[in-house]
Amino acid sequence: MMIRQILCPIDFSDASAHAVDQAVALARWYGARMTALHVDTAVADYPDVPALTLEPAERQRLQDRMTTFCQAATAAGVAVDLRVVSGHPLAAILDHTASLPADLIVIGTHGVSGFQHLVLGSVTEKVLRRATCPVLTVPPRAQATSTLPFKRLLCAVDFSEPSLEAVRFAGSLAREAGARLVLMHVLEWPWHEPPPPRLADLPPAQAAALAEYRRHVETTATARLESVASSDMPHGMAAVVHVGHGKPYEQLLGAAREDGADLIVLGVHGRSALDLGVFGSTTNQLVRRATCPVLTVRS
């Protein structure tokens, strides 16, 4: 997976400052260019009103602020393009994604309170739904548990094409960063709520059948994960496989916490990524709750 152009929308908050740090690190690893985008949102609440044109003095003030805000990029030797535009944030982000074209969007969030508190408000949620390239959401620095460069990656796998694309992306990133990569599949049993039946409480024949079913499903999932780890990894890159049991987002967050993951990677399905597929609600919950960045990849 090649990353040549990174788009990083910023609003001058600490959340977006942390996103800039992540974007700079990725740009250095891949030798990519970085475009930092600030959208003046004076009429953002009125989508039917044409965007106002920034006065030259105000544009220069914002451009100077962008220069200071992104000085870590230039200090790191990253080629960075600073852009200040007026208009509606979502439209501007999507337009720049297409015109650059961007291989990755890096955007900050304001933490675990929900999408209404993401940086740029509901715009980040809409970017996740509509962007055609991968999106890296970054939690605020005060809540972050990750380190740079990434050393421990966790990739969710449901064996769909988007999740296999996520595996390839995670493998490429892990190789570039010299990181450990865990591929995880979660088995969500139909009896998660209420609690699963204990084998000792079942008639012997049913207990034996259920035990065999559980063993078969877990063995099959493990074999499929091992096949993915051997066939979808970059040359020379090895991955650890793990099968969990329960709600996918709970298991992934728990595994990330226990393993000290610096990044969670998962595939999403289609342009309505937060509503469709096995990882629809999982994506939503991970972005809301994770204390490390979450990278969503679509095929």
GULUM-34965 format. One record per residue (C-alpha): x, y, z negated; residue number from 1. Coordinates in steps of 0.2 Angstrom, whole numbers, plus 2048, in hexadecimal, padded with zeros to 3 digits. Each point is the difference from the previous one (the first is absolute). Example, Ala and Ser with C-alpha at 12.3 -4.5 7.8 and 13.67 -1.06 7.14 Angstrom:
BEGIN
BAFI    x    y    z  seq
BAFI  83E  7EA  7D9    1
BAFI  806  811  803    2
// end
This chain:
BEGIN
BAFI    x    y    z  seq
BAFI  800  800  800    1
BAFI  807  811  805    2
BAFI  7FC  810  7F8    3
BAFI  806  80F  80B    4
BAFI  7F4  80E  7FA    5
BAFI  7F8  802  7EF    6
BAFI  7F2  80D  7FC    7
BAFI  7FF  806  7EF    8
BAFI  7F1  80C  7FC    9
BAFI  804  80B  7F1   10
BAFI  7F6  80C  7F5   11
BAFI  80F  806  7F5   12
BAFI  7FA  7F6  7F1   13
BAFI  80B  7F4  7F6   14
BAFI  7F7  7F2  808   15
BAFI  805  805  811   16
BAFI  812  804  7FA   17
BAFI  801  7ED  7FB   18
BAFI  7F9  7FB  811   19
BAFI  80E  80B  808   20
BAFI  80D  7F6  7F6   21
BAFI  7F9  7F0  807   22
BAFI  7FF  806  811   23
BAFI  812  806  800   24
BAFI  806  7EF  7F9   25
BAFI  7F7  7F7  80E   26
BAFI  806  80C  80D   27
BAFI  812  7FD  7FB   28
BAFI  7FE  7ED  800   29
BAFI  7F9  800  812   30
BAFI  809  80F  807   31
BAFI  7EF  808  803   32
BAFI  7FB  812  802   33
BAFI  7F4  807  7F3   34
BAFI  7F2  80D  803   35
BAFI  7F9  809  7F1   36
BAFI  7EF  807  803   37
BAFI  7F7  80D  7F6   38
BAFI  7EE  804  805   39
BAFI  7F9  811  7FA   40
BAFI  7EE  7FB  7FB   41
BAFI  7F8  811  7FE   42
BAFI  7F1  7FA  80A   43
BAFI  801  7ED  7FC   44
BAFI  7EF  800  7F7   45
BAFI  7F8  806  810   46
BAFI  803  7F4  80E   47
BAFI  7F5  809  80C   48
BAFI  80A  811  7FE   49
BAFI  80F  802  80C   50
BAFI  810  800  7F6   51
BAFI  808  811  7FD   52
BAFI  811  804  807   53
BAFI  80D  803  7F3   54
BAFI  807  812  7FF   55
BAFI  813  800  805   56
BAFI  805  805  7EE   57
BAFI  7F6  7F2  7F8   58
BAFI  807  7F4  80C   59
BAFI  812  805  7FD   60
BAFI  7FC  7FF  7ED   61
BAFI  7FA  7EE  802   62
BAFI  80E  7FC  80B   63
BAFI  80D  806  7F3   64
BAFI  7F7  7F6  7F3   65
BAFI  800  7F1  80B   66
BAFI  813  802  802   67
BAFI  803  800  7ED   68
BAFI  7F4  7F2  7FD   69
BAFI  808  7F5  80C   70
BAFI  812  804  7FD   71
BAFI  803  7EE  7FA   72
BAFI  7FE  7FA  812   73
BAFI  80C  80C  807   74
BAFI  80C  7FD  7F2   75
BAFI  7FF  7ED  804   76
BAFI  804  803  812   77
BAFI  7EE  7FC  806   78
BAFI  7FA  809  810   79
BAFI  7F1  809  7F9   80
BAFI  7F3  80A  80A   81
BAFI  7F6  80C  7F5   82
BAFI  7EF  804  806   83
BAFI  7F3  80C  7FA   84
BAFI  7EF  800  808   85
BAFI  7EE  807  7FC   86
BAFI  7F1  7F5  801   87
BAFI  7F8  7F1  7F9   88
BAFI  80C  7F4  7F7   89
BAFI  7FA  7EF  807   90
BAFI  7FF  806  812   91
BAFI  811  808  7FF   92
BAFI  808  7F0  7F8   93
BAFI  7F8  7F5  80D   94
BAFI  804  80C  80E   95
BAFI  813  800  7FB   96
BAFI  800  7ED  7FE   97
BAFI  7FA  7FE  812   98
BAFI  80B  80E  807   99
BAFI  811  7FC  7F8  100
BAFI  7FC  7F1  800  101
BAFI  802  7FB  7EE  102
BAFI  806  7EF  7FC  103
BAFI  7FB  803  7ED  104
BAFI  7F7  80C  7F5  105
BAFI  806  803  7EF  106
BAFI  7F4  809  7F4  107
BAFI  7FE  802  7EE  108
BAFI  7F2  7FD  7F4  109
BAFI  7FB  807  7EF  110
BAFI  7FF  7EF  7F7  111
BAFI  7F3  7F4  7FA  112
BAFI  7F1  80B  7FE  113
BAFI  7F9  7FB  811  114
BAFI  800  807  812  115
BAFI  7F8  810  7FB  116
BAFI  810  805  7F8  117
BAFI  80C  7FB  80E  118
BAFI  80B  80E  806  119
BAFI  7F6  80A  80D  120
BAFI  7F0  7F9  7F8  121
BAFI  7F7  7F4  80B  122
BAFI  80B  802  80E  123
BAFI  80C  7F3  7FB  124
BAFI  7F2  7F3  7FF  125
BAFI  7FB  805  812  126
BAFI  812  7FF  806  127
BAFI  801  7EE  7F9  128
BAFI  7F0  7FC  809  129
BAFI  804  808  811  130
BAFI  813  800  803  131
BAFI  806  7F5  80D  132
BAFI  812  7FE  7F8  133
BAFI  805  7F9  7EF  134
BAFI  7FD  80C  7F1  135
BAFI  80A  800  7F1  136
BAFI  7F7  807  7F0  137
BAFI  80B  806  7F2  138
BAFI  7FA  802  7EE  139
BAFI  805  810  7F6  140
BAFI  812  800  7F9  141
BAFI  7F9  800  7EE  142
BAFI  7F7  7EF  803  143
BAFI  80D  7F8  80C  144
BAFI  809  7F0  7FB  145
BAFI  809  7FE  810  146
BAFI  812  805  804  147
BAFI  809  805  810  148
BAFI  806  7F7  80A  149
BAFI  7F3  7F2  7FF  150
BAFI  808  7F1  7F8  151
BAFI  7F0  7F5  7FD  152
BAFI  7F2  7FF  80D  153
BAFI  7EF  7F7  7FE  154
BAFI  7F7  7FC  810  155
BAFI  7ED  7F9  7FF  156
BAFI  7FC  7F3  80D  157
BAFI  7EF  7FA  805  158
BAFI  807  7F8  810  159
BAFI  7F6  80C  80B  160
BAFI  809  809  80E  161
BAFI  801  810  7F7  162
BAFI  808  7F8  7F0  163
BAFI  80D  7F7  80C  164
BAFI  804  811  807  165
BAFI  802  806  7EE  166
BAFI  80C  7F1  7FD  167
BAFI  80B  805  80F  168
BAFI  800  812  7FA  169
BAFI  804  7FB  7EE  170
BAFI  80E  7F4  806  171
BAFI  808  80E  80B  172
BAFI  7FF  80D  7F2  173
BAFI  807  7F3  7F3  174
BAFI  80F  7FC  80C  175
BAFI  803  813  802  176
BAFI  800  803  7ED  177
BAFI  808  7F0  7FB  178
BAFI  7F1  7FC  7F6  179
BAFI  7F7  7F0  7F9  180
BAFI  7F0  7FC  808  181
BAFI  7F2  7F6  7F9  182
BAFI  7F1  7FA  80B  183
BAFI  7F0  7FD  7F6  184
BAFI  7F0  7F8  804  185
BAFI  7F1  801  7F4  186
BAFI  7F3  7F2  7FE  187
BAFI  7F0  808  7FB  188
BAFI  7F6  7F2  7F9  189
BAFI  7ED  801  802  190
BAFI  7FE  7FF  7ED  191
BAFI  80B  80E  7FB  192
BAFI  7F0  807  7F7  193
BAFI  7FB  7F8  7F5  194
BAFI  810  7F7  7FA  195
BAFI  805  7F0  80A  196
BAFI  7FA  7F0  7F9  197
BAFI  80D  7F6  7F6  198
BAFI  803  7EF  807  199
BAFI  7FE  7F8  7EF  200
BAFI  7EE  806  800  201
BAFI  7FB  7F8  810  202
BAFI  7FB  7EE  804  203
BAFI  810  7F6  804  204
BAFI  7FC  7FE  812  205
BAFI  7FC  812  803  206
BAFI  810  805  7F6  207
BAFI  80B  7F5  80B  208
BAFI  7F8  808  810  209
BAFI  802  811  7FA  210
BAFI  812  7FD  7FA  211
BAFI  804  7F9  811  212
BAFI  7F7  80F  809  213
BAFI  80A  80C  7F6  214
BAFI  810  7F7  804  215
BAFI  7FD  7FF  812  216
BAFI  7FB  812  802  217
BAFI  810  806  7F7  218
BAFI  80B  7F4  809  219
BAFI  7FA  805  810  220
BAFI  801  813  7FC  221
BAFI  812  7FD  7FA  222
BAFI  805  7F6  810  223
BAFI  7F8  80E  80B  224
BAFI  80A  80D  7F6  225
BAFI  810  7F7  802  226
BAFI  7FD  7FF  813  227
BAFI  7FD  812  801  228
BAFI  810  803  7F6  229
BAFI  80A  7F6  80C  230
BAFI  7F8  806  810  231
BAFI  7FC  812  7FE  232
BAFI  80F  807  7F7  233
BAFI  80F  809  808  234
BAFI  80F  7F6  804  235
BAFI  80A  7FC  7F0  236
BAFI  7F2  807  7F4  237
BAFI  7F8  7F4  7F3  238
BAFI  7F0  802  7F6  239
BAFI  7F9  7F9  7F0  240
BAFI  7EF  7F9  801  241
BAFI  7F3  800  7F3  242
BAFI  7ED  7FB  7FF  243
BAFI  7F5  809  7F3  244
BAFI  7EE  7FC  7FA  245
BAFI  7F3  80D  7FD  246
BAFI  7FB  811  806  247
BAFI  80D  805  80E  248
BAFI  803  812  7FA  249
BAFI  801  7FA  7ED  250
BAFI  80C  7F3  805  251
BAFI  80B  80B  80B  252
BAFI  801  80E  7F3  253
BAFI  804  7F3  7F3  254
BAFI  80E  7F9  80B  255
BAFI  807  811  805  256
BAFI  800  805  7ED  257
BAFI  809  7EF  7FA  258
BAFI  80C  800  80F  259
BAFI  804  813  7FF  260
BAFI  7FB  802  812  261
BAFI  805  811  808  262
BAFI  7F4  7FE  80E  263
BAFI  7F0  7F6  804  264
BAFI  7FD  7FC  813  265
BAFI  7F0  7FA  807  266
BAFI  7F7  7FF  811  267
BAFI  7EF  808  803  268
BAFI  7F2  7FC  80C  269
BAFI  7FB  80C  80E  270
BAFI  7FD  813  7FF  271
BAFI  7F4  7FE  7F1  272
BAFI  80E  7F8  7F6  273
BAFI  7F9  804  7EF  274
BAFI  7EF  7F7  804  275
BAFI  804  7F1  80A  276
BAFI  809  7EF  7FE  277
BAFI  806  7F7  7F1  278
BAFI  80B  80E  7FA  279
BAFI  7F3  80E  803  280
BAFI  7FC  803  7EE  281
BAFI  812  7FA  7FB  282
BAFI  808  80E  809  283
BAFI  7F4  80D  7F8  284
BAFI  805  7F9  7EE  285
BAFI  812  7FF  804  286
BAFI  802  812  806  287
BAFI  7F6  806  7F1  288
BAFI  809  7F5  7F3  289
BAFI  812  7FC  805  290
BAFI  80E  809  7F8  291
BAFI  80C  7FC  80F  292
BAFI  7FD  806  812  293
BAFI  7F4  7F6  80A  294
BAFI  803  7FD  813  295
BAFI  7F1  7FC  80B  296
BAFI  804  7F8  811  297
BAFI  7F3  7FC  80E  298
BAFI  804  7F6  80F  299
// end
